[in-house]
């Protein structure tokens, strides 16, 4: 029996050598011929790989995908509220950042773990549940992590750019379980996102408020100690009162000085008038009527004598002589004498003297008033200077106290507002709307065709590689054309190799 395993070609002038080790040269046409020689090997390799791949493809199960979509809008939890001050208050992220943050929450491992624990590991992944039941506590953690990773591989979360809608899908062998996982994921997401975005137990404002309240108590104690040490009830009121008192004293002092000058001028005028006015003045004077009475008596006596005597009688003549003599004396004023006179106090002088005494008393009183005003002004000025010296310390204490009071008030308001905002946000998810809930689907997807096609391509590739390897490993020069190219000599004949 003879078999043709290879062509061994030698030049006509050289003997054939079985151990020839020349490197053959090939042309593209040689590959077709040589690969056709290895068709048996290539067919075997191809059938082996293709059958194995086809068998593996038929072992794959169908997977069912359930999907849902949610609409994400701006909520209170994304509005920036500074811890202190008003810088950038009310700033909000753009739509892309908002959606991306929600996508990260949907893809978090903590959320997937919550879903697995709520549904049950045995319901989602029965094979892992069997291992989980028999595993040690340390291995249970690894098995649960494996389940979380598997769910993450089968979970798809994505959104289009600048689109507030996020699509969530999950693949599972059971269509009902796939829909259940998606719906449970959304339910747990609505709860879990609150703990991520809103921390209702955050004590930041409360701690800061308590800290400021402690500092305020110290500032109040220092403020009260300052007031009691310096005997001050109300610093601002006392300073204002001292300033007003100094102004009033100065006004009264200026008025007293003007009045004093007026009274001094008046006193000088009164002194001049008193020097010109007599302190006494005659009240009345009596008139002496003795001569007139005597003359009347003589006339009466003459009339009596005429009644007895003749007008030329000697007694009548004597009486008439006396009467004539007395009348001549009265007429000439020789018989006129002063009567009784009364002198009293001059009322003008008395009035002027009274006014002088009053003016002198007023001048003395005004002098004492000016002295008192000067003392009061000095005392008030001293008090004001003392308050001015204490004012820097008082202002520092007051400023610290006012700032701390304002801080306590602001943080109390912030704490109440934050609690209200967190309470409202923790009880509602109005900015998250589930557009479409997941429902079981009857159309599953399988990788049988892709795996079978891949097995076909891989089988063909492996068969080709096996043929090429076998072709290059065969000894000798496989064809006449290859021998001519390799030896650069003409080939006169070929012979087959027989196996004995």
C-alpha positions as CSV (number, residue, x, y, z in Angstrom):
1,X,0.0,0.0,0.0
2,X,1.3,3.4,-0.9
3,X,0.3,6.8,0.6
4,X,1.2,10.2,-0.7
5,X,2.1,12.2,2.4
6,X,4.2,14.9,0.6
7,X,6.1,15.7,-2.5
8,X,9.8,15.5,-2.2
9,X,11.5,17.1,-5.3
10,X,15.3,17.1,-5.9
11,X,17.5,18.4,-8.7
12,X,18.5,15.9,-11.4
13,X,22.2,16.2,-10.6
14,X,21.8,15.7,-6.8
15,X,20.7,12.6,-4.9
16,X,17.5,12.8,-2.9
17,X,18.0,13.6,0.8
18,X,15.3,12.8,3.3
19,X,16.7,15.3,5.7
20,X,16.7,18.3,3.4
21,X,16.1,21.4,5.5
22,X,15.6,24.1,2.9
23,X,12.9,26.8,3.5
24,X,10.2,26.6,0.8
25,X,8.8,29.6,-1.0
26,X,5.1,29.8,-1.6
27,X,2.9,31.6,-4.1
28,X,-0.8,32.6,-3.4
29,X,-1.8,29.8,-5.7
30,X,0.0,27.3,-3.6
31,X,-2.2,28.0,-0.5
32,X,-5.3,26.8,-2.2
33,X,-3.7,23.6,-3.2
34,X,-2.0,23.0,0.1
35,X,-5.1,23.8,2.2
36,X,-7.2,21.5,0.0
37,X,-4.8,18.8,1.0
38,X,-5.6,19.5,4.7
39,X,-9.4,19.5,4.1
40,X,-9.9,16.5,6.4
41,X,-8.2,18.1,9.3
42,X,-9.9,21.5,8.7
43,X,-13.3,19.8,8.4
44,X,-12.8,18.0,11.7
45,X,-11.7,21.1,13.6
46,X,-14.6,23.1,12.2
47,X,-17.2,20.5,13.0
48,X,-15.8,20.0,16.5
49,X,-15.9,23.7,17.4
50,X,-19.2,24.5,15.6
51,X,-21.0,21.6,17.2
52,X,-19.7,22.6,20.7
53,X,-20.7,26.2,20.1
54,X,-24.1,25.2,18.7
55,X,-24.7,23.0,21.7
56,X,-23.7,25.8,24.1
57,X,-26.1,28.2,22.2
58,X,-29.0,25.8,22.7
59,X,-28.3,25.8,26.4
60,X,-28.8,29.6,26.7
61,X,-32.1,30.7,28.1
62,X,-34.3,33.6,26.9
63,X,-34.1,36.8,28.9
64,X,-37.0,39.2,29.3
65,X,-36.5,42.9,29.6
66,X,-38.9,45.1,31.6
67,X,-38.5,48.9,31.3
68,X,-39.9,52.0,32.9
69,X,-39.4,55.7,32.6
70,X,-39.4,58.6,35.1
71,X,-39.6,62.3,34.7
72,X,-37.2,64.3,36.8
73,X,-37.9,68.0,37.6
74,X,-36.3,70.6,39.8
75,X,-37.1,70.1,43.5
76,X,-36.5,71.9,46.8
77,X,-33.6,69.6,47.6
78,X,-31.6,71.0,44.7
79,X,-32.1,74.6,45.6
80,X,-28.9,75.9,47.3
81,X,-29.4,77.3,50.7
82,X,-26.2,78.6,52.2
83,X,-25.3,77.7,55.8
84,X,-24.5,81.3,56.6
85,X,-25.1,84.5,54.7
86,X,-27.0,84.9,51.5
87,X,-24.2,84.3,48.9
88,X,-25.6,82.3,45.9
89,X,-28.9,81.7,47.7
90,X,-31.4,80.0,45.4
91,X,-28.8,78.7,42.9
92,X,-29.9,75.6,41.0
93,X,-28.1,73.1,38.8
94,X,-28.8,72.7,35.1
95,X,-31.0,69.9,33.8
96,X,-28.1,67.7,32.8
97,X,-26.5,67.8,36.2
98,X,-29.8,67.2,37.9
99,X,-30.6,64.1,35.7
100,X,-27.1,62.8,36.1
101,X,-27.2,62.9,39.9
102,X,-30.5,61.0,39.9
103,X,-29.1,58.4,37.5
104,X,-26.2,57.9,39.9
105,X,-28.6,57.3,42.7
106,X,-30.6,54.8,40.5
107,X,-27.3,52.9,39.8
108,X,-26.1,52.8,43.3
109,X,-25.3,49.5,44.9
110,X,-27.2,50.4,48.1
111,X,-30.4,50.8,46.1
112,X,-29.9,47.4,44.4
113,X,-29.2,45.8,47.8
114,X,-32.5,47.3,49.1
115,X,-34.4,45.8,46.1
116,X,-32.8,42.4,46.7
117,X,-33.6,42.4,50.4
118,X,-37.2,43.5,49.8
119,X,-38.0,41.0,47.0
120,X,-35.8,38.3,48.4
121,X,-32.6,36.8,47.1
122,X,-34.3,33.5,46.4
123,X,-36.9,35.1,44.2
124,X,-34.4,37.1,42.1
125,X,-31.5,34.7,42.0
126,X,-32.5,31.2,43.2
127,X,-29.1,29.6,42.5
128,X,-27.3,32.2,44.6
129,X,-30.0,31.9,47.3
130,X,-29.2,28.2,47.7
131,X,-25.5,28.9,48.1
132,X,-26.4,31.8,50.5
133,X,-28.3,29.5,52.8
134,X,-25.4,27.1,53.2
135,X,-22.6,29.7,53.3
136,X,-20.8,31.1,56.3
137,X,-21.4,34.6,57.4
138,X,-18.3,35.9,55.6
139,X,-19.3,34.0,52.4
140,X,-22.8,35.4,52.7
141,X,-21.5,38.9,52.3
142,X,-19.6,37.8,49.1
143,X,-22.7,36.1,47.7
144,X,-24.9,39.1,48.4
145,X,-22.2,41.3,46.7
146,X,-22.3,38.9,43.7
147,X,-26.1,39.3,43.5
148,X,-25.7,43.0,43.6
149,X,-23.1,43.0,40.8
150,X,-25.3,40.7,38.7
151,X,-28.3,43.0,39.1
152,X,-26.1,45.9,38.1
153,X,-25.0,44.1,35.0
154,X,-28.6,43.4,34.0
155,X,-29.8,46.9,35.0
156,X,-29.7,49.6,32.4
157,X,-30.3,53.3,33.4
158,X,-29.8,56.1,30.9
159,X,-31.1,59.3,29.5
160,X,-30.7,61.5,26.5
161,X,-28.7,64.8,26.8
162,X,-30.7,67.7,28.1
163,X,-33.7,65.4,28.5
164,X,-35.3,65.1,32.0
165,X,-36.7,61.6,31.3
166,X,-34.6,58.7,32.6
167,X,-35.3,55.2,31.3
168,X,-34.8,52.1,33.6
169,X,-34.7,48.5,32.3
170,X,-33.8,45.2,33.7
171,X,-33.3,41.7,32.1
172,X,-34.3,38.5,33.8
173,X,-35.2,34.9,32.9
174,X,-38.7,35.5,34.3
175,X,-40.7,38.4,32.7
176,X,-42.8,38.8,35.8
177,X,-39.7,39.1,38.0
178,X,-38.1,41.5,35.6
179,X,-41.1,43.9,35.9
180,X,-41.2,43.4,39.6
181,X,-37.6,44.3,40.1
182,X,-38.0,47.5,38.0
183,X,-41.1,48.6,39.9
184,X,-39.5,47.7,43.3
185,X,-36.4,49.6,42.3
186,X,-38.4,52.7,41.5
187,X,-40.3,52.5,44.8
188,X,-37.1,52.1,46.8
189,X,-35.5,54.8,44.8
190,X,-38.2,57.3,45.8
191,X,-37.4,56.5,49.5
192,X,-33.6,56.1,49.2
193,X,-33.1,59.4,47.3
194,X,-34.5,61.3,50.3
195,X,-31.8,59.8,52.6
196,X,-29.2,60.8,50.0
197,X,-30.4,64.3,49.2
198,X,-32.1,65.2,52.5
199,X,-30.8,64.4,55.9
200,X,-33.6,65.1,58.3
201,X,-31.4,64.6,61.4
202,X,-28.8,67.0,60.3
203,X,-27.8,69.0,63.4
204,X,-25.7,71.6,61.7
205,X,-28.0,74.6,62.3
206,X,-28.9,73.4,65.8
207,X,-25.2,72.9,66.8
208,X,-24.3,76.4,65.4
209,X,-27.3,77.9,67.2
210,X,-26.4,76.3,70.5
211,X,-22.8,77.5,70.0
212,X,-23.9,81.1,69.4
213,X,-26.3,81.0,72.3
214,X,-23.4,80.0,74.6
215,X,-21.3,82.8,73.3
216,X,-24.3,85.2,73.7
217,X,-24.7,84.2,77.3
218,X,-21.0,85.0,77.9
219,X,-21.4,88.3,76.0
220,X,-24.5,89.2,78.1
221,X,-22.7,88.4,81.3
222,X,-19.7,90.6,80.3
223,X,-22.2,93.4,79.2
224,X,-24.1,93.3,82.5
225,X,-20.8,93.2,84.5
226,X,-19.6,96.3,82.6
227,X,-22.8,98.2,83.4
228,X,-22.9,97.2,87.1
229,X,-19.1,97.9,87.6
230,X,-19.5,101.4,86.1
231,X,-22.8,102.1,87.7
232,X,-24.6,102.5,84.4
233,X,-28.2,101.7,83.8
234,X,-28.6,102.6,80.2
235,X,-25.4,103.8,78.5
236,X,-27.0,105.5,75.6
237,X,-29.7,107.1,77.7
238,X,-27.2,108.4,80.2
239,X,-25.0,109.8,77.5
240,X,-27.9,111.5,75.9
241,X,-29.1,112.8,79.2
242,X,-25.6,114.1,80.1
243,X,-25.3,115.8,76.7
244,X,-28.8,117.4,77.0
245,X,-28.1,118.4,80.6
246,X,-24.9,120.2,79.6
247,X,-26.8,122.0,76.9
248,X,-29.5,123.1,79.3
249,X,-27.0,124.2,81.9
250,X,-25.1,126.3,79.4
251,X,-28.3,127.9,78.1
252,X,-29.4,128.7,81.6
253,X,-25.9,130.0,82.5
254,X,-25.9,132.3,79.4
255,X,-29.4,133.5,80.3
256,X,-28.2,134.2,83.9
257,X,-25.2,136.1,82.7
258,X,-27.3,138.3,80.5
259,X,-29.8,138.9,83.4
260,X,-26.9,139.6,85.7
261,X,-25.5,142.3,83.4
262,X,-29.0,143.8,83.1
263,X,-29.5,143.9,86.9
264,X,-26.0,145.4,87.4
265,X,-26.8,148.2,84.9
266,X,-30.2,148.8,86.6
267,X,-28.5,148.9,90.0
268,X,-26.1,151.6,88.8
269,X,-29.1,153.7,87.5
270,X,-30.9,153.3,90.8
271,X,-27.8,154.4,92.7
272,X,-27.7,157.6,90.6
273,X,-31.4,158.3,91.1
274,X,-31.1,157.8,94.9
275,X,-28.4,160.4,95.1
276,X,-30.7,162.9,93.4
277,X,-33.8,162.2,95.4
278,X,-34.3,163.4,99.0
279,X,-35.1,160.7,101.4
280,X,-37.7,163.1,103.3
281,X,-40.5,165.3,102.0
282,X,-42.9,167.8,103.7
283,X,-46.3,166.4,104.1
284,X,-48.3,169.7,105.0
285,X,-47.9,173.3,106.8
286,X,-50.4,175.2,109.1
287,X,-51.1,179.0,108.5
288,X,-50.9,181.5,111.6
289,X,-54.3,183.6,111.7
290,X,-53.5,185.6,115.0
291,X,-53.4,189.0,113.2
292,X,-56.5,188.4,111.3
293,X,-58.3,187.3,114.4
294,X,-57.1,190.3,116.3
295,X,-58.1,192.6,113.5
296,X,-61.6,191.0,113.4
297,X,-61.9,191.4,117.2
298,X,-60.9,195.1,117.0
299,X,-63.5,195.7,114.3
300,X,-66.0,193.9,116.4
301,X,-65.1,196.1,119.4
302,X,-65.3,199.3,117.3
303,X,-68.8,198.3,116.3
304,X,-69.7,197.9,119.9
305,X,-68.2,201.3,120.7
306,X,-70.1,202.9,117.9
307,X,-73.2,201.7,119.5
308,X,-72.4,203.7,122.6
309,X,-70.2,206.5,121.3
310,X,-70.2,208.9,118.5
311,X,-67.8,208.2,115.6
312,X,-65.6,211.0,116.7
313,X,-65.4,209.9,120.3
314,X,-62.0,209.3,121.8
315,X,-62.5,205.5,122.4
316,X,-63.7,205.1,118.9
317,X,-60.7,206.9,117.4
318,X,-58.4,204.8,119.5
319,X,-60.0,201.5,118.2
320,X,-59.9,202.8,114.6
321,X,-56.2,203.8,115.1
322,X,-55.4,200.2,116.3
323,X,-57.4,198.8,113.5
324,X,-55.6,200.9,110.9
325,X,-52.2,200.0,112.4
326,X,-53.0,196.3,112.4
327,X,-54.3,196.3,108.9
328,X,-51.1,198.1,107.7
329,X,-49.1,195.4,109.4
330,X,-51.1,192.5,107.9
331,X,-50.9,194.2,104.5
332,X,-47.2,194.6,104.7
333,X,-46.7,191.0,106.0
334,X,-45.2,192.1,109.2
335,X,-47.7,190.1,111.2
336,X,-47.2,186.8,109.0
337,X,-45.5,183.9,110.9
338,X,-45.0,180.2,110.1
339,X,-47.5,177.8,111.5
340,X,-47.1,174.1,112.4
341,X,-45.2,171.9,109.7
342,X,-45.1,168.0,109.2
343,X,-42.2,166.1,107.4
344,X,-42.4,162.4,106.2
345,X,-40.5,159.8,104.1
346,X,-40.2,160.5,100.4
347,X,-42.2,157.7,98.6
348,X,-40.1,158.1,95.4
349,X,-37.0,157.7,97.4
350,X,-38.5,154.7,99.2
351,X,-39.6,153.1,95.9
352,X,-36.1,153.6,94.4
353,X,-34.5,152.2,97.5
354,X,-36.8,149.2,97.4
355,X,-36.0,148.5,93.8
356,X,-32.3,148.8,94.5
357,X,-32.5,146.3,97.3
358,X,-34.5,143.9,95.1
359,X,-32.0,144.4,92.3
360,X,-29.1,143.8,94.6
361,X,-30.7,140.6,95.9
362,X,-31.3,139.5,92.3
363,X,-27.7,140.2,91.5
364,X,-26.6,138.1,94.5
365,X,-28.9,135.3,93.5
366,X,-27.7,135.3,89.9
367,X,-24.1,135.1,91.2
368,X,-25.0,132.1,93.2
369,X,-26.8,130.6,90.2
370,X,-23.8,131.1,88.0
371,X,-21.7,129.3,90.6
372,X,-24.2,126.5,90.8
373,X,-24.4,126.3,87.0
374,X,-20.6,126.1,86.7
375,X,-20.5,123.3,89.3
376,X,-23.3,121.4,87.5
377,X,-21.7,121.9,84.1
378,X,-18.4,120.6,85.4
379,X,-20.1,117.6,87.0
380,X,-22.0,116.8,83.8
381,X,-18.9,117.3,81.7
382,X,-17.0,114.9,83.9
383,X,-19.8,112.3,83.6
384,X,-19.8,112.8,79.9
385,X,-16.1,112.4,79.7
386,X,-16.2,109.3,81.8
387,X,-18.9,107.8,79.5
388,X,-16.8,108.8,76.5
389,X,-13.8,107.0,77.9
390,X,-16.0,103.9,78.5
391,X,-17.7,104.1,75.1
392,X,-15.1,102.0,73.1
393,X,-15.4,99.1,75.5
394,X,-19.2,99.5,75.6
395,X,-19.4,99.6,71.8
396,X,-17.3,96.5,71.5
397,X,-19.4,94.6,74.1
398,X,-22.6,95.9,72.4
399,X,-21.4,95.0,69.0
400,X,-20.5,91.4,70.0
401,X,-23.8,91.1,71.8
402,X,-25.8,92.5,68.8
403,X,-23.9,90.3,66.3
404,X,-24.5,87.2,68.4
405,X,-28.2,88.0,68.9
406,X,-28.5,88.5,65.2
407,X,-26.7,85.2,64.6
408,X,-28.9,83.3,67.0
409,X,-32.0,84.8,65.5
410,X,-30.8,84.0,61.9
411,X,-29.8,80.4,62.7
412,X,-33.0,79.9,64.6
413,X,-35.0,81.0,61.6
414,X,-32.8,78.9,59.3
415,X,-33.2,75.9,61.6
416,X,-37.0,76.2,61.5
417,X,-37.0,76.8,57.8
418,X,-34.7,73.9,57.2
419,X,-36.8,71.6,59.3
420,X,-39.9,72.7,57.5
421,X,-38.3,72.3,54.1
422,X,-36.9,68.9,55.0
423,X,-40.2,67.8,56.4
424,X,-42.0,68.8,53.3
425,X,-39.3,67.2,51.0
426,X,-39.3,64.0,53.1
427,X,-43.0,63.5,52.7
428,X,-43.3,64.2,49.0
429,X,-41.6,63.5,45.7
430,X,-43.5,65.9,43.5
431,X,-40.5,66.6,41.4
432,X,-40.1,62.9,40.5
433,X,-42.9,61.4,38.3
434,X,-43.1,57.8,37.2
435,X,-44.2,58.2,33.6
436,X,-44.6,54.5,32.8
437,X,-44.4,51.5,35.2
438,X,-42.8,48.2,34.1
439,X,-45.1,45.4,32.9
440,X,-44.2,41.8,32.0
441,X,-43.4,41.2,28.4
442,X,-44.1,38.1,26.3
443,X,-41.2,38.6,23.9
444,X,-37.9,37.5,25.2
445,X,-34.4,37.9,23.8
446,X,-31.9,35.1,23.4
447,X,-28.2,34.9,22.5
448,X,-28.6,31.6,20.6
449,X,-28.3,33.1,17.1
450,X,-25.3,35.4,18.0
451,X,-23.6,32.5,19.8
452,X,-24.2,30.1,16.9
453,X,-23.0,32.7,14.4
454,X,-19.9,33.2,16.5
455,X,-19.3,29.5,16.8
456,X,-19.6,29.2,13.0
457,X,-17.1,32.0,12.5
458,X,-14.7,30.8,15.2
459,X,-14.9,27.2,13.7
460,X,-14.0,28.5,10.3
461,X,-11.2,30.6,11.7
462,X,-9.9,27.7,13.8
463,X,-10.1,25.2,10.9
464,X,-8.2,27.7,8.6
465,X,-5.5,28.1,11.3
466,X,-5.2,24.4,11.8
467,X,-4.8,23.9,8.0
468,X,-2.1,26.6,7.8
469,X,-0.2,25.2,10.8
470,X,-0.3,21.7,9.3
471,X,0.7,23.0,5.9
472,X,3.7,24.9,7.3
473,X,4.8,22.0,9.5
474,X,5.0,19.4,6.6
475,X,8.6,18.6,5.6
476,X,10.0,19.0,2.1
477,X,8.8,21.1,-0.8
478,X,5.1,20.5,-1.3
479,X,4.8,21.5,-5.0
480,X,6.9,21.6,-8.1
481,X,6.4,25.4,-8.4
482,X,7.5,25.8,-4.8
483,X,10.6,23.7,-5.4
484,X,11.6,25.7,-8.4
485,X,11.2,29.0,-6.5
486,X,13.0,27.7,-3.5
487,X,15.9,26.0,-5.2
488,X,16.0,28.4,-8.2
489,X,16.5,25.4,-10.4
490,X,14.3,23.6,-12.9
491,X,12.5,20.5,-11.7
492,X,12.6,17.7,-14.2
493,X,10.3,15.2,-12.4
494,X,8.5,14.4,-9.2
495,X,7.8,11.2,-7.3
496,X,5.5,10.3,-4.6
497,X,6.7,9.0,-1.2
498,X,5.6,5.5,-0.4
499,X,5.1,4.3,3.1
500,X,6.3,0.8,3.9
